[in-house]
Amino acid sequence: MALPLLLGQLLALMGHGGAFYLEVRELEEKCFIQEIPDGTVVIGNYKTELYDPAMEKYQPSPQWINLFVFVKDPENKNLLARQYGPQGSFTFTSQSPGEHQICLHLESIRFALFYDGKLVSVAGGCSTIPRGSISQPLE
């Protein structure tokens, strides 16, 4: 029953703009729920790493690793459905307050690499910017 505890820790960290770490297998999807106010810009920075059993540590992921990010609002409407590379960031703006579902899904062009059950880690964090808190450019 370690998984519910782990997800609870991830959600607690996310709410404060902190970072989190999770392990995802090829073709597996990890989702979590985040309470987000209306009109909030959410920025998620991430980096994927491939576990190397020979070296017994994680290594930077090759370019053929794809991270798919799916975000649904409290009414179950899609806010984001996009493919990204092994490292980068994603951004979305909440349209209504409430629980948003954020899902991460990994795929690779070279499926055979993951066939033996190797894991990829996703380390990242999100920060939120309330609407109106970004200053306007000077003219």
C-alpha positions as CSV (number, residue, x, y, z in Angstrom):
1,M,0.0,0.0,0.0
2,A,2.9,2.4,-0.5
3,L,1.4,3.8,-3.7
4,P,-1.4,5.8,-2.0
5,L,1.1,7.3,0.5
6,L,3.4,8.2,-2.4
7,L,0.7,9.9,-4.3
8,G,-0.4,11.8,-1.2
9,Q,3.2,13.1,-0.8
10,L,3.3,14.1,-4.4
11,L,0.0,16.1,-4.1
12,A,1.2,17.8,-0.9
13,L,4.4,18.9,-2.6
14,M,2.6,20.0,-5.7
15,G,0.3,22.3,-3.7
16,H,3.3,24.3,-2.5
17,G,5.2,24.6,-5.8
18,G,7.6,21.9,-4.8
19,A,9.2,19.1,-6.8
20,F,8.3,15.5,-6.9
21,Y,9.7,12.2,-8.3
22,L,7.9,9.2,-9.7
23,E,8.7,6.0,-11.6
24,V,6.8,5.2,-14.7
25,R,7.0,2.1,-16.8
26,E,6.8,2.2,-20.6
27,L,3.2,2.7,-21.7
28,E,2.1,3.2,-18.1
29,E,0.1,6.4,-17.1
30,K,0.4,8.1,-13.8
31,C,-2.3,10.6,-12.8
32,F,-2.9,12.8,-9.8
33,I,-5.5,15.4,-8.8
34,Q,-4.6,18.9,-8.0
35,E,-6.8,21.6,-6.5
36,I,-6.2,24.7,-8.7
37,P,-7.9,28.2,-8.4
38,D,-9.6,29.8,-11.4
39,G,-7.3,31.6,-13.9
40,T,-4.1,30.1,-12.6
41,V,-1.2,29.5,-14.9
42,V,0.4,26.2,-14.0
43,I,4.0,25.6,-15.2
44,G,5.4,22.1,-14.9
45,N,9.1,21.5,-15.5
46,Y,10.3,17.9,-15.9
47,K,13.2,15.7,-16.7
48,T,13.1,12.0,-17.5
49,E,15.9,9.6,-16.8
50,L,16.4,6.0,-17.9
51,Y,17.5,3.4,-15.3
52,D,20.8,1.7,-16.3
53,P,21.0,-1.7,-14.3
54,A,24.7,-2.2,-15.3
55,M,25.6,1.1,-13.6
56,E,22.8,0.8,-11.0
57,K,21.8,4.4,-11.5
58,Y,19.6,6.7,-13.6
59,Q,21.0,8.2,-16.8
60,P,19.7,11.1,-18.9
61,S,17.0,9.8,-21.3
62,P,17.7,9.7,-25.0
63,Q,15.8,11.9,-27.4
64,W,13.4,9.1,-28.5
65,I,11.7,9.1,-25.1
66,N,8.3,11.0,-25.3
67,L,6.3,12.3,-22.4
68,F,2.6,12.8,-23.0
69,V,0.8,15.3,-20.6
70,F,-3.0,15.2,-20.3
71,V,-4.8,17.7,-18.1
72,K,-8.6,17.8,-17.5
73,D,-10.5,20.4,-15.6
74,P,-13.2,19.8,-12.9
75,E,-15.8,19.3,-15.6
76,N,-13.7,16.7,-17.3
77,K,-12.9,18.9,-20.3
78,N,-9.4,18.7,-21.8
79,L,-7.1,21.6,-21.0
80,L,-4.0,20.0,-22.4
81,A,-3.1,16.9,-24.4
82,R,0.4,17.2,-25.8
83,Q,3.6,15.2,-26.5
84,Y,6.9,16.5,-25.2
85,G,10.5,15.4,-25.4
86,P,12.6,13.8,-22.5
87,Q,13.1,17.2,-20.8
88,G,11.2,20.4,-20.8
89,S,8.2,22.2,-19.4
90,F,4.4,22.3,-20.0
91,T,2.0,25.1,-19.2
92,F,-1.7,25.4,-18.9
93,T,-4.2,27.9,-17.5
94,S,-7.1,26.8,-15.3
95,Q,-10.5,28.0,-16.6
96,S,-12.5,27.1,-13.5
97,P,-11.6,26.4,-9.9
98,G,-11.5,22.9,-8.5
99,E,-9.8,19.5,-8.9
100,H,-7.8,19.2,-12.1
101,Q,-6.5,15.8,-13.2
102,I,-2.9,15.7,-14.5
103,C,-1.7,12.6,-16.2
104,L,1.8,11.7,-17.4
105,H,2.4,8.9,-19.9
106,L,5.7,7.7,-21.3
107,E,6.4,6.1,-24.7
108,S,9.5,5.4,-26.7
109,I,10.2,4.9,-30.4
110,R,12.3,1.9,-29.5
111,F,9.8,-0.1,-27.5
112,A,12.2,-3.1,-27.1
113,L,14.3,-1.1,-24.6
114,F,11.6,-1.2,-22.0
115,Y,10.4,-4.7,-22.8
116,D,12.4,-6.2,-19.9
117,G,10.7,-3.9,-17.3
118,K,13.3,-1.1,-17.0
119,L,11.9,2.0,-15.4
120,V,12.1,5.7,-16.3
121,S,11.9,8.3,-13.6
122,V,10.2,11.6,-14.0
123,A,11.4,14.4,-11.8
124,G,9.6,17.6,-11.9
125,G,7.7,20.3,-10.2
126,C,4.9,22.7,-10.8
127,S,4.4,26.3,-9.9
128,T,1.3,28.4,-10.1
129,I,0.9,32.1,-11.0
130,P,-2.5,33.6,-10.1
131,R,-4.2,35.7,-12.9
132,G,-3.2,39.4,-12.7
133,S,0.0,38.8,-10.8
134,I,2.2,39.1,-13.9
135,S,3.2,42.7,-14.5
136,Q,2.4,44.4,-17.8
137,P,5.3,45.5,-20.0
138,L,6.4,49.1,-19.9
139,E,5.7,51.2,-23.0
